[in-house]
């Protein structure tokens, strides 16, 4: 440890369901919540965090979205036009202690009853400095060792930590680094109205998400397409997203001569949702996931997910898992299952109906928001555990991973690098746009 001083469209049905949340809790809420995020990624306003923000506001809570990172992200303008109250505590602050101080000052001074930390590392590091009486709930959305380490930092200062899938909660509860109670509150998706895709003509497949190998395993996508082509499949595969493996995917597609594959790059949320709605299958070859929004959205629109055999997917798919999960790195298994369902129209339609029903019964905004409200009510009515005493900001101890980022030498090196790359001017422009 080290001292700082030393150095996101609702259908009519879902709209009605969300609007009833204030009735579910019985009285209009007076709680003010700081929803902390590192940044607003493109499409973030429209997905899980957007549902959480909108649902809490519908239930009568006052919600500030506190952006703690140096850059506010691509969705800031959309969030503001959607009525979000965004507060930027970290923008233009490249030095980590400066961002931490901004978070502490904001959370301790602005009348908040609760902190809901949605993967902000700044908020996690600042937990020991927060005032007594502030309820603190963290959310873990990705299941890998780095994410487990992050939520474990200062977790003794959390009243509860939320996992979004059964497998995630099991792993969190068994991790000795996590020192707070763990709760299961599943992710959800907004139900999309419209006709599901039908069997016939050319088979439409898609991948929508970050193009990374470590967790999303996207390098297998061209191999799946090549196997489908080898087996005589008539199809198109659209790959939507950006990330570190974009170049490798492009090279693989060229090398394999896959005219059926389109690399679409990043898309606005409406365009990406349109690709999903018009596809018969969505590919999810992930090595690890929290709970995939793409899978839930596919279930709601009739786009059947063909996925890896990780436990989180098995839980989400329920009885359909046996037909849809493939051996992790076996493109032959993916192609075989896709073509089998394509040839059996009745089985395809049956899976569409089952998955749509399961999404509507288990993974809805009403259920998710209701569970968060229940948790806040429980903590506010005497169910909050005792936490260690708070410390002054100057006494805050930092994990070894962040020690160098808090040193005076780091500040000097960072400033010099910013000057060399012209970042100082860009930071001033960013501040002028959001200030």
N, C-alpha and C positions, 0 to 999 in steps of 0.2 A: 504493500500500500504506500501511497505517496501524498504529500500535502499539496493542495492547490497553492497555498501561500508560497510554497517553495517553487516554486516555479512562477367522397361521391353521389325509364319511365314506369311509374307505377300503373298497373291496370286499375280499373274502377273498383274491382273487388278488394285489391290490396290496399288502396287508398282508404276504403271504409274500415278495413281491419286495423290499420295503423291509427286512424282517428279515434278508434275505440279504446286505445291504450290508457287515456286519461280516466276513462270509466273503470278500467280494470284496476287501477291503483286506488280508486275511490275518491281521491281529492286532488285538486290541482297541486302540482309539486312546487315547492319554493326553493329547491336545491339548485345551486349554481355549480356547474361542472366545467373544469378545464380539461378539454380533450387535447392531449399533447401528441404531436406528430413530428417526425424529423423534417418532413417536406410533404408537398402535395404532388405525387406523381401523376402523370397523364392517366386519366380514367379513375384515379383514386376517389374523386368526389362522387363518382357515379356508382361505386361498388360498395364493399363492406363498410368502410368508414362513413360513406355518404348515407347509407341506410341507418347506421348507428346515430349519426348526428341528427338526421331528420326525424327518426323515431323518438329520440329523447326530447326534442323540441315539441313534437306533437303531443307528447305525454305531459308537457308543462314545465320541463326543466329549462333553465337558462344555460346555454352552451357557448363557451368561447373555444375556438379552435386555435391552440397555441402552437405555432410553427417554430421549432427550436433550432433548426439547422441553418447553415450559412446561406443556403439558397432556398427560396420558398417553393420551388418546383414549378412544373409546367401547368398545373391546374389552378393556380392562384386566381386568375381572372375569372375562371368559370365558377370557382367557389364564391367569390365576392358577388357575382351577378346572380348566384343562386340563393343569396341571402345569408351566407355564412358570416359570422363575426370572427374574422381572422386577426390574430395578434402575432406579430413577427418579432420574437425576442432574440433571434440569432442572426438575422440577415445582415450581411456586411461584417460579421464578426468571425474572422478566420481563426482567431486564437481561442482554443477550447475553454480556458477559464473565463474568458469574456462571455461566451455563450452560456456557460453554467451560471454565472452571476446574474445574467438576464433572466434565466428561468426561475432562479430562486426568488428574485425580487418580484417577478410577476405573480408567482403562485402564492407568495406570502402576503401580498399587499392588496389583492383585488377582490376580497370577499368570497373566495371560493369555498364551497362545502366539500368538494371532492375532486380528486385528480383521477382521470382515466387515461393512463399512459399507453398509447398505441405505438409501441416500438421506438420511442424517442430515447436515444442513449443519453442525451443531455438531461432529460428528466429523471432517468434511472440513476445516473451518477449523483444527481442533486438531492435524492430522497432524504439523506440524513440531515439536511439543512432546512427541511420544510417544517412549518409551525405545527405545534401540537393541536389536535382537533381537526386537521385536514384528513379526510378519508382518502386512502390511496389504493387504487386498483390498477394492476398492470394487465396487458394482453399480449400473449405470444401468438404469432401468426405463421411462423415458419418453423419447421421441425428439422433442425440440424444442430451440431454441437456448438457452433458459434452463437446461434440464437439461444441455446440453453445457457451458455456462459453469460450472455448479456442479461437475460432476465434474472439470473442468479445474483448479479452484482447488487449489493445493498438490498436484497429481497427481504431481509429481516425488517425493513422499514415499510413493507407493503402489508395492507390488511388482507388482500386477496390477489391471486394471480389467475387469470382466465386462460384456459386452453380451448381451442376451437374445434377439437375432434377428440374422440375417445382415445385413440392411440397417443395423441399428444399429451393428454392428461395423464395417461399411464406412465409415460416416459418422464414427465415433469415431476410427478409424485415420487418417483424412484431416484431422482437426481439429488444427491446430498448438497449441491450448491444452492438449491432452491429452498429457502427457509420460510416461505409463506404458505398459507393454505391454498390449494389449487381447486378451481371450479371448472366444470364443463359448461360452456355456452357455445353451441355450434354456430358456425357461419351461416349465412343465408343469402338468398338472391331475390330480387324483385321478379315477380311473375310477368312474363311477356305474353301478351295476347297475340293470337294469330294462328294460321294453319301450319301444322308441322310439315316438314319436307316429306315427299312421297317417293316410294320406290319407282324407278323407271328412268330410261335414258342414261345419261352419263352419271356416274357416281361422283358426288361432291364430298371431298374431305377437307379438313382444315386443321391447322394448329394456330392457336391464339395465345400469345404470352411472350415472356422474356426468352431471348435466344441465348441460353446458357447451357453449358454441359454439366457442370457440377451437380446441380439440383434438377434441372428440367430435362437433361439428357437428350437435347435436340439433335445431337449428331446422328441419332438413329433414324431420323425422319427420311432422308434420302434413301436409306437402305430399305425402309418399308415400302417406299414408292417403287423402287427398283424390283422388289419381290412381287408387288402387285402387277407391275408391267410384265414381268416374266411369266406370271400365271394367266395373262390374257385379260386383265382387268381394264375396263374403259373408265377412266377417272380423271379428275383434276384435284390436285392438292395445293391449297393456298396456305402459305406460311405467313402469318401476321405477327409482327413484333420486331423488336430490335434488341441488340445485345452483343456480347463479346464473340459469339460464334457465328455472326452474320456472314463474315467473310469465308469461314470454313464451310458453311452450308452452301454458299454460292459456288465454291470450288467443287464440292461434292456433286452438286446438281449438274455442273458442266462435265465433270469427269464421267459420270454415269449416263450422260446424254438424256436426261429426264425432261422431255418437253412438257410433260404433264404437271410439272411443279412450277408454281409461281411464288416468288419471294416478294411479298407485298410491302415490307417495311412496316414502320409504326403507322397506326391509323387512329383517327379520332374515335371516341367511344361508340358513336352511332354507326360508323362505317364498320368497325370491328364486330359489333353486335349483328349487323346485317350479314356479314360473312358467316357467323355462327348459325343464324336463323335459316340461311339458305343451304346449309351443309347437311348431308346425311350422317356423317361421322365426324367427331373431333378426336384428334390424337393427343393422348396425355401420357408420354413415356417417362414420367418423372421418377427420379431416384428418391426424392423426398418432397413432401408437401405438408402444409398445414391443413388446409381444407380448400380445395380448388374452386374458385369462383367460376372458372370456365366450365368445370364439370357440372356445377349446379345450374348454370345458365343453359348448358346443353340439355340437361334433364328437363328444364322448364319449357324449352322451345321445340323439343322433339329431335334434337341433334344428338345422336347416341354416342357416348364416350367409349372409346376403345383405349384401354389404359394399362399401365404396369400393375404388377401384383403387390403393391405396397399395402400395408394394413389400413391406412386412412381411406384409400379408395374402396377397399372391401366394405368398410363400415358405411360409407356414403351410399354405395350401390345396393346394399341389402341383398335380396335374393337374386338380383341380376348379376352379381359379381362373377359368378362362375362362368357365365357366357362372355363377359366383357374384359376380364383381366388377362393379361398376357405375361409370359416370362419376360423378365426385365429387359434383357438385351437381345431378344430373339425376333428379328424382323419377320421371319417366316411365320411365327405364331400370330403376329399382328395381321399379316396379309391373309392367313387362313381364316381367322375369325371374321374379318371384314367381309370376305367373299362369301363365306357360309351364310352370314346374315343377309347379305344382298340377294342371294339366291333363294332365301326362304322369306318371302314377303310377309307371311303371317307372323313369323317369329319376330321380325323387325317391328311390325306394328304393335305386337304385344309388349315388346320391350319399351317402345315409346310411351305407351299408356301407363305401364307400371312405373317407369322412372318419373313421368310427369306427376303421377299421383304421390309418389314417395317424396318428391321435392315439395309439393303442396302441403303434405302432412307433417314434415319434419323440419325443413329448411326454409322457413318463411320469416319475413321481418317481424311479424307479430310475435312469434315465439321467441326470437332472439332478443328483441327489445324488452319483452316481458321478463325474461330471465335477468337482464341487466337491472331492470327496475326492482325486481325482487331482491337482488344482491344489494343495491344501494339502500333499500328500505331496511333490510336486515342489519346492515352495518350502522345505519343512522339510528336505529332503535335499540342500541345496546349490544349488538352482536360483533362489534369491532374489537379485535384483540389488542392487548397492550403492546406498544412498540418501544424500542430502545429510546433513550433521551436524544433530543435533537442536538446538533452541534452548530457552532458558528461557521460561516462560510470559510473564514480563514483557517479553520481547523479541519476542513473536509479532507478526508484521506482518499487517495485515488488508487485504483487497481494498477498493477504493474504495467498492463497493456497501454495505459494512457499516461504514464509518468513523463515520457519524453515530450508529449504534447503540451504539458503544463510547465515546461522549463523556460527560463528566460532566453536560453540559446535557441530554442525552437521558435520563439517569437521573432527573434532577429532573422533567422534563416527563412522563415515564412514570409516576412516582410520583404526581404531581398528577392525572393522568388517571385512574389507578386509584382514587384517593380519590373523585373526582367520580362515577365509575361504580360504586362499591362493590365493585371487584374485590379489594380487600384481604381483605374478609370471605370472598369465595368462594374465594380462594386458600387461606386458613386451613382452610376446610371440606375442600377437596380434599386438602390435606396430612394432615388428620386421618383421612381415609378410606383413604389409601394408605400412611400412615406406620407 
